[in-house]
Amino acid sequence: MSAPLLPQQPGSDTNHRSHKQEIPSVFSEFDLYLFGQGKHFRLYEKMGAHLRVVDGVEGVNFALWAPHARSISVIGDFNDWNRSANLMHLRHQDLGVWECFIPGLKTGSLYKFALYSRTNNYAADKIDPFAFSCELRPHTASIITDIHQHEWQDADWLERRPKLQELNAPMSVYEVHLGSWRHVPERHQPGAVEEDRFMTYRELAPALTDYVKKLGFTHVELLPITEFPFDGSWGYQVTGYYAPTSRFGTPEDFQYFVDYLHQAGIGVLLDWVPSHFPKDGHALSYFDGTHLYEHPDSRKGEHKEWGSYVFDYGRSEVRNFLIASALFWLREYHIDGLRVDAVASMLYLDYLRDPGQWIPNIHGGREHLEAVTFLQQLNEAVYAEVPGTVTIAEESSAWPLVTRPTYVGGLGFTHKWNMGWMHDMLEYMKFDPIHRRYNHHNITFSMMYAYSENYVLPLSHDEVVHIKGSMIRKMPGDLWQKFANLRAFYGYMWGHPGKKLLFMGGEFGQWSEWNFAQSLDWHLLAPPSDPHHSQLLDFISELNRIYHDEPALSALDTDPAGFSWIDPHDSDNSVISFQRLSPNHDDTLIFITNFTPVPRHGYRLGVPETGIYHELLNSDHERYGGSGLLNGADITSDPIPWQSCNHSIVLTLAPLSTTILKRRPGSSGKQAPAPETVEQA
């Protein structure tokens, strides 16, 4: 880019001072040591712009890491963007940390850093990498902000959070893109055309909380709200790693949003993107005239398909920048967990790269060893610094030990998205039911590896865009069959081991694909729209209620003792049946899913105990839009060995349905042992 006029004075601490007496640095020697080691986990309290009082004078202290800069000045609306008015000083030459104090500045002022490189003729005006707030796009300046004004009211939630987020606790996640969940109609002038606008954080707080609470989800997961310039990136090309996007309000507004959900007992997870960043010239790219944040070799430092740069994970200062960002959101915004985006792209040097377009590691392999180290350090820091929070890996490969501790060689995540289950099941559900018998393994294969990691079952935003079709449109058949298919699938999903995640719109069967630029189709839930949409909403609510209330669905969620097949082999009828167990066998639930539109009368099913069973849920109930083919109040077992059990019951399986059964307490004696001659699947 063309260089602006270079200041006549170099940024030298010894020759140029703002005051007669040198302003003391905000960095101690220990701060600098930790930063150099990549372990200053509160680096955001030093870097960036902070209110400060020096010798009784109020102002703002600025600090920036730019080791290859020759001169830096702070420019802003307070000095008419004059590059010579407020020079920074190279205080710590070995690390390249620059500082200055500007008296009289207050919150709300706009600023940037005007950098001039000493390695070439490069000059640029850059935003603050540690800025707490940024201008609304398309403007790009950073904003001086005090993020400690909100008075938090969520102490009770934070105290209970470690227990609520244990591996054996229910976690049902509603994934949300705040910019398109719901819009607000607005007229700028009387008689003008009505336009949609974003809801603000403060408007979203009660609306989203009431909706999620009604549906019984335990958490919301936000697509990235870290500041980003391009709406079409959905937030995944981040420029502000310490700033909530100004699209919906101020940092304090976002704190209010999180606080509101917490007070209602709802956790908040945040999509966080350490895998790449955009090439926008005002942000991190080529920051000080060198590839400071990105790896200098494009074969390792660029995602050509995404048009973005890859962080240099081998550089301790870059790892520090990212780890401090993760901890910042958990500490300062009380975020309950981070879903780390595109982990597979970090782990493999040849990810989306053709032969010859990537650099092997020191052993000649394709594993990105520096990224592995970074992810391990990230998870160690999160668990040590903010216990009770979680990290979730969006990892689509078979990399081992993603959710195992780092001391055994794992990456240290709490959970991992089960992308294999998701792909197999969506492929299966798209088949016409007449062909499902030939693809029965799609349903059963996931149990071969279900306990290799701590899994989340994701039906995410990625599955309802780019001509993939919405959840309801993926289902075959006529209108009734589409909704019946989807209810049966959701019922099976809520019974399968693993936490649950559903992207917005899937809970009421939105027909159209997700569009980031427009609101969900809320009109489908209001008369005279087809009632199937609101009935599906009721079904999701009931699934979440059962998931929360029944210990069998979470108490042994990551333990193979919590699951047992009854019959995984009935491919001829496309029926599967299994048990979910808890330490108390009285809580055992039985799931049966009929994946065909054919009702099965007189279907005999093995049960683990003698007694009387009742339907806890049937997706074919009329209240959910089904045909009402139910089994009545009580089903008494027979002493007839069947499948893997010594006792059995006779059921009617409704078409395209999931049925959940539970034995009535006290209706039998001890658990009947399974016959030794019956082979367990």
C-alpha positions in Angstrom: 0.0 0.0 0.0 1.1 3.6 -0.4 2.9 5.0 2.6 1.5 8.0 4.4 3.9 10.8 5.4 6.5 9.4 7.8 6.9 11.3 11.1 10.2 13.2 11.3 10.9 11.7 14.7 11.6 8.1 15.4 9.8 6.4 18.3 12.7 6.4 20.7 12.1 6.2 24.4 15.4 8.0 25.3 14.9 11.0 22.9 11.2 11.6 22.9 9.0 11.7 25.9 5.4 13.0 26.4 6.4 14.5 29.7 9.5 15.8 31.4 9.6 12.7 33.6 9.4 9.3 31.9 6.0 7.6 32.3 6.5 4.2 34.0 5.7 1.2 31.9 2.7 -0.9 32.7 4.8 -4.0 32.1 6.9 -5.5 34.9 9.9 -7.7 34.1 7.8 -10.7 35.0 5.1 -9.6 32.6 7.6 -9.5 29.8 9.0 -12.8 30.7 5.6 -14.4 30.7 4.8 -12.8 27.3 8.0 -14.1 25.9 7.2 -17.6 27.1 3.6 -17.4 25.7 2.1 -17.7 29.2 0.8 -14.2 30.1 -2.8 -15.3 30.5 -4.0 -11.8 31.4 -2.1 -10.1 28.6 -5.2 -8.1 27.6 -4.9 -6.2 30.9 -1.6 -4.7 29.6 -1.8 -4.6 25.8 -4.3 -2.3 24.1 -5.9 0.8 25.4 -6.6 1.2 29.2 -7.7 4.0 31.4 -4.9 5.0 33.6 -4.0 7.7 36.2 -0.4 9.0 36.1 0.7 11.5 38.7 -2.9 12.4 39.3 -3.5 12.9 35.6 -6.3 10.8 34.0 -5.7 9.4 30.5 -5.3 6.3 28.5 -2.2 4.0 28.2 -1.6 2.4 24.9 0.6 -0.7 24.4 1.3 -2.7 21.2 3.4 -5.6 20.1 5.2 -4.7 16.8 8.8 -5.8 16.9 9.6 -4.8 13.3 8.1 -1.3 13.4 10.4 1.7 13.0 7.8 4.2 14.2 4.3 4.0 15.6 1.8 6.7 16.5 -1.6 6.7 18.0 -4.1 8.4 15.7 -7.8 9.1 16.4 -10.7 11.5 16.5 -9.0 13.2 19.5 -6.0 14.4 17.4 -7.7 14.7 14.0 -5.9 11.4 13.0 -2.6 13.3 13.0 0.3 10.9 12.7 2.8 13.2 14.4 0.8 14.1 17.4 1.1 11.1 19.7 4.2 9.0 19.1 4.6 5.7 20.9 7.9 4.6 22.5 9.8 1.4 22.1 10.0 0.5 25.7 11.0 -3.1 25.5 13.2 -3.6 22.5 13.8 -7.4 22.8 10.1 -8.2 22.5 9.1 -5.2 20.4 6.6 -3.7 22.9 5.6 -0.1 22.3 3.8 2.2 24.8 2.6 5.7 25.3 0.3 7.6 27.7 -2.1 10.2 26.4 -3.6 12.4 29.1 -7.2 13.6 29.0 -8.5 10.7 26.9 -11.7 9.0 27.9 -13.9 6.1 26.8 -15.6 6.4 23.5 -12.7 7.9 21.6 -11.8 6.3 18.3 -8.2 5.3 17.6 -5.8 3.3 15.4 -2.1 2.7 15.3 -0.1 4.2 12.4 2.8 1.8 11.8 5.9 2.3 9.7 8.1 -0.8 9.2 11.8 -0.8 9.6 12.2 -3.8 7.2 10.7 -2.1 4.1 8.7 0.8 3.0 5.4 -0.6 4.4 3.1 1.7 6.3 -0.5 1.1 7.4 -3.1 2.2 9.9 -4.0 -0.8 12.0 -6.7 -1.5 14.5 -5.7 -2.5 18.0 -5.4 -6.4 18.2 -6.5 -6.1 21.8 -9.3 -3.6 21.3 -12.4 -4.2 23.5 -14.7 -2.5 21.1 -14.8 -1.6 17.4 -16.8 0.6 15.1 -19.8 -0.8 13.3 -18.8 -2.1 9.9 -17.9 -0.8 7.3 -15.9 1.5 9.6 -12.9 -0.1 11.3 -11.5 2.1 14.1 -11.0 0.7 17.6 -12.9 2.3 20.5 -11.5 3.1 23.9 -13.8 1.1 26.2 -14.0 0.3 29.9 -15.4 -3.3 30.1 -15.8 -3.3 33.9 -19.0 -1.2 34.2 -21.6 -4.0 34.2 -22.7 -5.3 37.7 -23.0 -9.0 37.3 -26.0 -10.8 38.9 -25.1 -14.4 38.0 -23.2 -15.5 41.1 -25.6 -18.4 41.7 -25.1 -19.7 38.1 -21.3 -19.5 38.4 -21.4 -21.4 41.7 -23.6 -24.2 40.2 -21.9 -24.2 36.8 -19.2 -26.9 37.4 -21.8 -29.4 38.4 -24.1 -28.4 35.6 -21.3 -28.9 33.0 -19.9 -32.2 34.2 -19.7 -35.1 31.7 -22.6 -36.8 33.4 -24.9 -33.7 33.2 -27.5 -33.2 30.5 -26.4 -30.7 27.8 -28.9 -29.8 25.1 -27.6 -26.9 23.0 -29.5 -24.5 20.8 -27.2 -23.1 18.2 -27.9 -19.5 17.3 -26.8 -16.9 14.8 -27.8 -13.7 16.5 -28.0 -11.7 13.3 -30.7 -13.9 11.8 -32.5 -15.5 14.7 -35.2 -12.7 14.7 -35.3 -9.3 13.1 -37.2 -6.2 14.3 -39.5 -4.4 11.8 -38.7 -0.7 11.7 -39.9 2.3 9.8 -37.5 5.2 9.7 -40.2 7.7 8.7 -44.0 7.6 8.8 -45.3 6.0 5.7 -41.9 4.6 4.7 -41.3 1.0 3.7 -40.8 -1.2 6.7 -37.3 -2.6 7.0 -35.8 -5.4 9.1 -33.0 -4.6 11.5 -31.0 -6.7 13.9 -32.2 -7.1 17.5 -29.8 -5.7 20.0 -28.1 -7.7 22.7 -30.6 -6.2 25.3 -33.6 -7.0 23.1 -32.3 -10.5 22.4 -31.7 -11.3 26.1 -35.3 -11.7 27.2 -36.7 -12.9 23.8 -34.1 -15.7 23.4 -34.1 -16.6 27.0 -37.9 -17.1 27.1 -37.8 -19.1 23.9 -34.9 -21.4 24.9 -36.3 -21.8 28.4 -39.7 -22.9 27.0 -38.0 -25.5 24.8 -35.9 -26.9 27.6 -32.5 -26.3 26.1 -29.7 -26.1 28.7 -27.3 -24.0 26.6 -27.2 -21.6 23.7 -24.2 -21.7 21.4 -23.5 -18.5 19.5 -21.9 -18.4 16.1 -19.0 -16.0 16.5 -19.8 -12.6 17.9 -16.1 -11.7 18.0 -15.8 -8.6 15.8 -15.8 -9.4 12.0 -16.0 -7.1 9.0 -18.0 -9.3 6.5 -21.6 -10.4 7.3 -21.3 -13.2 4.8 -18.5 -14.9 6.9 -21.1 -15.6 9.6 -18.5 -14.3 12.1 -15.8 -16.9 11.2 -13.3 -14.4 9.8 -12.5 -12.5 12.9 -10.7 -9.2 13.2 -11.5 -8.4 16.9 -10.4 -11.3 19.1 -11.3 -9.2 22.2 -14.3 -7.3 21.0 -18.0 -8.4 20.8 -19.4 -7.3 17.5 -20.9 -3.8 17.5 -23.7 -5.0 15.2 -25.9 -5.7 18.3 -24.6 -3.2 20.8 -21.8 -2.4 23.2 -19.6 -4.7 25.3 -21.7 -3.9 28.3 -24.8 -4.8 26.4 -23.3 -8.2 25.6 -22.4 -8.7 29.3 -26.1 -7.9 30.1 -27.1 -10.5 27.5 -24.9 -13.3 29.0 -25.9 -12.3 32.6 -29.6 -12.5 31.6 -29.4 -16.0 30.3 -27.4 -17.1 33.3 -30.0 -15.8 35.7 -32.5 -17.9 33.9 -30.3 -21.0 34.3 -29.1 -21.1 30.6 -25.4 -21.6 29.8 -23.7 -19.6 27.0 -21.2 -21.2 24.6 -19.2 -19.2 22.1 -17.8 -20.2 18.8 -14.2 -19.1 18.8 -11.9 -19.1 15.8 -8.1 -19.6 16.4 -7.7 -21.5 13.1 -7.4 -18.6 10.7 -8.0 -14.9 10.2 -8.9 -12.7 7.2 -6.5 -10.7 5.1 -8.2 -7.3 5.7 -5.5 -4.7 5.6 -6.6 -2.9 8.7 -6.4 -5.9 11.0 -3.8 -8.6 11.8 -2.4 -9.4 8.4 1.2 -8.3 7.7 0.9 -6.3 10.9 4.2 -4.5 11.2 5.5 -5.0 7.7 6.2 -8.7 8.4 4.1 -11.8 8.8 3.8 -11.2 12.5 0.7 -13.2 13.3 0.6 -15.5 10.3 3.2 -18.1 9.3 5.6 -16.5 6.7 5.5 -19.4 4.3 2.2 -19.5 2.4 2.3 -23.3 2.3 1.8 -23.2 6.0 0.4 -19.8 6.6 -2.4 -19.4 4.2 -5.8 -21.1 3.5 -6.2 -20.3 -0.2 -9.6 -21.9 -0.4 -10.8 -19.7 2.5 -8.9 -16.6 1.4 -7.4 -16.3 4.9 -4.2 -16.6 6.9 -3.2 -19.3 9.3 -1.7 -18.3 12.7 2.0 -19.0 13.4 1.4 -21.5 16.2 5.2 -21.9 16.6 5.5 -18.3 17.9 5.1 -18.0 21.6 3.7 -14.5 21.4 1.0 -15.6 18.9 0.0 -18.5 21.1 -0.2 -16.1 24.0 -2.4 -13.7 22.0 -4.9 -16.6 21.3 -4.9 -18.2 24.7 -5.4 -14.9 26.4 -8.3 -14.3 24.1 -9.9 -17.5 25.0 -9.5 -16.8 28.8 -10.7 -13.2 28.2 -14.2 -14.4 27.1 -14.5 -16.9 29.9 -13.4 -14.4 32.5 -14.6 -11.0 31.5 -17.9 -12.1 29.8 -18.6 -15.2 31.9 -18.8 -17.4 28.9 -19.4 -21.0 29.9 -17.4 -22.7 27.2 -15.7 -22.3 23.8 -16.5 -24.3 20.7 -13.2 -24.2 18.8 -13.8 -23.9 15.1 -12.1 -25.9 12.4 -9.7 -27.9 14.6 -9.0 -30.4 11.8 -7.6 -27.6 9.6 -5.2 -26.9 12.4 -4.1 -30.4 13.0 -3.1 -31.3 9.4 -0.5 -29.5 7.4 -2.1 -30.8 4.1 -5.6 -29.7 5.0 -7.3 -28.6 1.7 -3.9 -28.5 0.1 -2.7 -30.4 -3.0 0.6 -32.3 -3.0 3.5 -29.9 -3.1 1.5 -27.1 -1.6 2.3 -28.0 2.0 5.4 -28.4 4.2 5.9 -31.7 6.1 6.8 -31.5 9.8 10.3 -32.2 11.1 9.6 -35.9 11.0 8.3 -35.8 7.5 4.6 -36.2 8.5 1.5 -34.2 7.9 0.7 -33.5 11.5 1.0 -29.8 12.5 3.0 -30.3 15.6 3.0 -26.6 16.7 -0.8 -26.5 16.4 -1.1 -29.6 18.5 1.1 -28.0 21.2 -1.0 -24.8 21.0 -4.3 -26.7 21.5 -2.9 -28.7 24.4 -1.7 -25.5 26.1 -5.0 -23.8 25.4 -7.0 -26.5 27.1 -4.6 -26.8 30.0 -4.9 -23.0 30.6 -8.7 -23.1 30.4 -9.1 -25.8 33.0 -6.5 -24.3 35.3 -7.6 -20.7 35.0 -11.4 -21.0 34.7 -12.4 -24.4 36.1 -16.0 -25.4 35.4 -15.9 -24.2 31.8 -15.8 -26.5 28.8 -14.0 -26.6 25.4 -15.6 -28.3 22.4 -13.7 -29.3 19.3 -15.2 -29.1 15.9 -12.9 -31.9 14.6 -14.0 -33.9 11.6 -11.2 -36.4 11.3 -10.2 -39.5 13.2 -7.4 -37.8 15.2 -7.1 -39.8 18.4 -7.6 -38.6 22.0 -9.2 -35.3 21.2 -11.1 -35.3 24.5 -8.5 -37.1 26.6 -6.1 -35.4 29.0 -2.9 -33.9 27.7 -0.8 -35.9 30.2 -1.7 -39.0 28.2 -1.0 -37.4 24.9 -4.6 -36.1 24.3 -5.6 -32.6 23.1 -7.5 -32.0 26.3 -10.9 -30.9 25.0 -14.0 -31.6 27.1 -16.2 -32.6 24.1 -15.9 -33.3 20.4 -18.5 -32.9 17.7 -19.5 -36.4 16.3 -19.3 -35.5 12.6 -19.3 -39.2 11.6 -22.7 -39.9 13.3 -24.1 -36.7 11.8 -23.0 -37.6 8.2 -24.2 -41.2 8.5 -27.6 -40.3 9.9 -28.4 -37.5 7.5 -27.5 -39.8 4.6 -29.7 -42.5 6.0 -32.7 -40.2 6.6 -32.6 -38.9 3.0 -33.2 -42.5 1.7 -36.7 -43.4 0.8 -37.7 -45.8 3.6 -37.9 -48.7 1.1 -34.1 -48.5 0.7 -33.2 -48.0 4.3 -33.0 -51.8 5.0 -30.0 -51.9 2.8 -28.3 -49.1 4.7 -29.0 -50.2 8.3 -25.3 -49.9 9.2 -25.7 -46.1 9.0 -27.7 -46.3 12.2 -25.7 -48.8 14.1 -22.1 -48.1 13.2 -21.7 -45.1 15.5 -21.9 -47.3 18.6 -18.6 -48.9 17.5 -16.8 -45.7 18.5 -19.4 -43.9 20.6 -17.1 -44.0 23.7 -13.8 -43.3 22.1 -14.4 -39.6 22.8 -16.8 -37.4 24.8 -19.2 -36.6 21.9 -21.7 -33.9 21.0 -24.2 -34.9 18.4 -24.4 -31.9 16.1 -27.1 -30.9 13.7 -25.4 -27.5 13.0 -25.7 -24.5 10.7 -23.3 -26.2 8.3 -25.9 -28.8 7.5 -28.7 -26.4 6.4 -26.8 -24.1 3.9 -25.2 -24.3 0.5 -28.1 -26.2 -1.2 -28.0 -29.0 1.5 -31.6 -28.2 2.3 -33.2 -27.5 5.7 -33.8 -30.4 8.1 -37.4 -30.9 7.1 -36.6 -30.8 3.4 -34.0 -33.5 3.8 -36.8 -35.9 4.8 -38.5 -38.0 2.1 -42.1 -38.5 1.5 -45.2 -36.3 1.6 -45.9 -33.6 4.1 -47.0 -36.0 6.9 -44.1 -38.3 6.3 -41.5 -35.5 6.3 -42.6 -34.4 9.8 -42.9 -38.0 11.0 -39.4 -38.8 9.7 -38.0 -35.8 11.5 -39.7 -36.5 14.8 -38.5 -40.1 14.6 -35.0 -39.0 13.9 -34.9 -36.4 16.7 -36.3 -39.0 19.1 -33.6 -41.5 18.2 -31.0 -38.7 18.5 -32.0 -37.7 22.0 -31.7 -41.4 23.0 -28.3 -41.9 21.4 -25.3 -41.3 23.7 -23.8 -37.9 23.5 -24.8 -34.3 24.2 -27.3 -32.7 21.8 -27.0 -29.7 19.5 -29.6 -28.3 17.1 -29.4 -25.3 14.9 -32.1 -22.7 15.1 -35.1 -23.3 12.7 -34.7 -27.1 13.0 -36.9 -27.1 16.1 -40.0 -26.1 14.1 -39.2 -27.5 10.7 -38.3 -24.4 8.7 -38.7 -25.1 5.0 -36.1 -22.7 3.7 -32.3 -23.1 4.1 -30.7 -20.8 6.6 -30.0 -17.4 5.3 -27.7 -15.2 7.4 -29.2 -12.1 6.0 -32.8 -12.6 7.0 -34.9 -13.7 10.0 -36.1 -17.2 10.7 -39.6 -18.0 9.2 -41.5 -17.3 12.5 -44.7 -17.0 10.6 -44.8 -20.8 10.3 -45.7 -21.0 14.0 -48.7 -18.7 13.7 -52.2 -19.5 12.3 -53.1 -20.2 9.5 -49.8 -22.0 8.9 -49.7 -25.8 9.0 -49.9 -26.9 12.7 -47.1 -29.5 12.1 -44.5 -26.7 12.8 -45.8 -25.8 16.2 -46.4 -29.5 17.0 -42.8 -30.3 16.2 -41.8 -27.5 18.6 -43.8 -29.2 21.3 -42.1 -32.5 20.6 -38.6 -30.9 21.0 -39.8 -29.4 24.3 -40.9 -32.8 25.5 -37.7 -34.5 24.4 -35.7 -31.9 26.3 -37.9 -32.4 29.4 -37.3 -36.1 29.4 -33.6 -35.6 28.7 -33.3 -33.4 31.7 -35.5 -35.4 34.0 -34.3 -39.0 33.3 -30.9 -39.9 34.7 -30.4 -42.8 32.3 -29.9 -40.2 29.5 -26.9 -38.6 31.1 -25.6 -40.3 34.2 -23.5 -42.8 32.2 -23.3 -40.8 29.0 -19.6 -41.4 28.5 -19.5 -44.9 30.0 -20.3 -48.0 27.9 -22.3 -49.3 30.9 -24.9 -46.7 30.0 -26.0 -48.3 26.7 -27.1 -51.7 25.6 -28.6 -52.9 22.3 -31.8 -54.8 22.5 -31.9 -55.5 18.8 -29.6 -53.7 16.3 -30.1 -56.3 13.6 -33.7 -55.9 12.4 -32.8 -54.4 9.1 -35.8 -56.1 7.3 -38.1 -53.9 9.3 -35.7 -50.9 9.6 -36.3 -51.0 13.4 -33.7 -50.5 16.1 -34.1 -50.9 19.8 -31.7 -50.2 22.7 -31.6 -49.4 26.4 -30.2 -46.3 28.2 -29.2 -47.2 31.7 -28.2 -45.4 34.9 -26.5 -46.7 38.1 -30.1 -47.3 39.4 -31.7 -49.9 37.1 -35.1 -48.6 37.9 -34.4 -45.6 35.7 -33.7 -47.6 32.5 -35.3 -46.3 29.4 -36.0 -48.4 26.2 -35.9 -46.7 22.8 -37.6 -48.2 19.7 -37.5 -46.5 16.4 -39.4 -47.6 13.3 -37.8 -45.9 10.3 -40.5 -47.1 7.8 -44.0 -45.7 7.2 -45.4 -49.2 7.9 -47.1 -49.8 11.2 -45.8 -52.9 13.0 -48.6 -54.7 14.9 -47.7 -57.4 17.4 -44.0 -56.5 17.4 -42.3 -58.5 20.1 -39.5 -56.8 21.9 -37.1 -58.2 24.6 -37.1 -56.3 27.9 -34.4 -56.4 30.6 -36.9 -56.9 33.5 -40.2 -58.4 34.3 -43.0 -55.9 35.1 -45.3 -53.3 33.6 -44.0 -50.8 31.0 -45.6 -47.6 29.9 -44.9 -45.1 27.1 -42.9 -42.2 28.3 -43.1 -40.7 24.8 -44.4 -41.6 21.4 -43.5 -39.4 18.5 -46.7 -40.6 16.7 -48.9 -39.0 19.3 -51.6 -36.7 17.8 -50.4 -33.7 19.9 -47.1 -33.9 17.9 -48.9 -34.3 14.5 -48.8 -38.1 14.4 -51.5 -40.6 13.6 -52.2 -41.5 17.3 -51.2 -45.2 17.0 -50.2 -45.6 20.6 -49.7 -48.5 23.0 -52.0 -47.5 25.9 -51.1 -47.0 29.5 -49.6 -50.4 30.6 -47.8 -53.1 28.8 -47.2 -56.2 30.9 -44.1 -58.3 30.1 -44.3 -62.1 29.3 -41.8 -64.7 30.5 -40.8 -65.3 26.9 -37.1 -65.0 26.0 -36.6 -62.7 23.1 -33.5 -61.1 21.5 -31.0 -60.5 24.3 -33.5 -60.7 27.2 -35.3 -63.4 29.2 -38.6 -61.5 29.1 -40.5 -59.6 26.3 -43.4 -57.4 25.5 -45.7 -57.0 22.5 -45.9 -53.6 21.0 -47.6 -51.7 18.2 -44.9 -49.6 16.4 -46.4 -46.6 14.7 -45.1 -45.6 11.3 -42.0 -43.5 11.3 -41.9 -43.2 15.0 -39.7 -43.3 18.1 -41.2 -44.8 21.3 -39.6 -44.4 24.7 -40.6 -47.0 27.3 -40.0 -47.1 31.1 -40.9 -49.8 33.6 -43.2 -48.7 36.4 -41.3 -48.7 39.7 -42.1 -51.7 42.0 -43.8 -53.7 39.2 -41.2 -56.5 39.3 -38.6 -58.0 41.5 -34.9 -58.3 40.7 -33.6 -57.8 37.2 -33.8 -60.9 35.2 -30.4 -62.1 33.8 -30.0 -62.3 30.1 -29.6 -65.9 28.7 -26.0 -66.7 28.3 -26.6 -68.3 24.9 -27.8 -65.0 23.3 -25.1 -63.2 21.5 -24.8 -59.5 22.4 -24.4 -57.2 19.5 
